[in-house]
Amino acid sequence: NEFDLIFSNAALHWVKDHNHLLKNTHRALKTCGRILWDFGGQGNCRHFIDVIQKKISEDFYWEYFKDFEWPWFMPSKSQYAELIAAVGFSSCTIEEINRDRYFSNAAEMIQWIDQPSIVPFIQYIPRKLRETFRREVIWEMLNETRQSNGTYFETFRRIKVYAEK
């Protein structure tokens, strides 16, 4: 019962337990307090996720990822509606937003891969193989996302949540 507003933009997909997050958030809000959140939803970074899932399951790399825990929670609108309904907010609006992006060139795409996308995965690879793993992911991503006009495309699907206690 302390806050009027809890805001987050482009971060909460890194929090895996949204049931716990929502309960704690609800408790932290004053009566009539609000949340306004925007985070990755279902379909976000589809190309990267496809490429990285294939890469970490390859015979050469799978052993490094046997204890790996997926770093993101990216729910659908309906999944999130169920989670938030169980917490007791008095009102809630959830939107799915398409913010798909065209990277203007390969260097821009590579920069996005390097920071933040590949970060949770690269640490599981032995140092001597990290650059090889990185190059393979980049090569596959560039091939997967290259458009005929020379740009590179990735899906950016968001969940926007507005709720009031």
C-alpha angles and dihedrals in degrees: 000000000000112000134065094195136017111193131184132170125191096342114083096077084075089063107083101189105061093163088065091040093053094047092050092045092051090050092049095052125090117233106289089017116146143215124212112186135168119185143145115296137188110312094025114145090358095168095048092047092050092049095045094045090053092045097050091048095053115115091246095054109024095091090062090055101044091108094035118131116207106250101215143059110204109169132186120249091256093049090052093046089057092049095049094043090060092058101060108245110165093225136007139180120192122187132186108219127194112216097161112173138214112206108213095225144356094269091058091049092048091051090054091048092050094047118057109340105064096035098093091051105041094064090066092059120085111255093248091058101040097093091047091050091047093049091049092051091047093048092050092045093050091049092046097047104033113123127205091252093058097259126118122231131211131170116243109187118176139192114216115197127191114176137162129207 
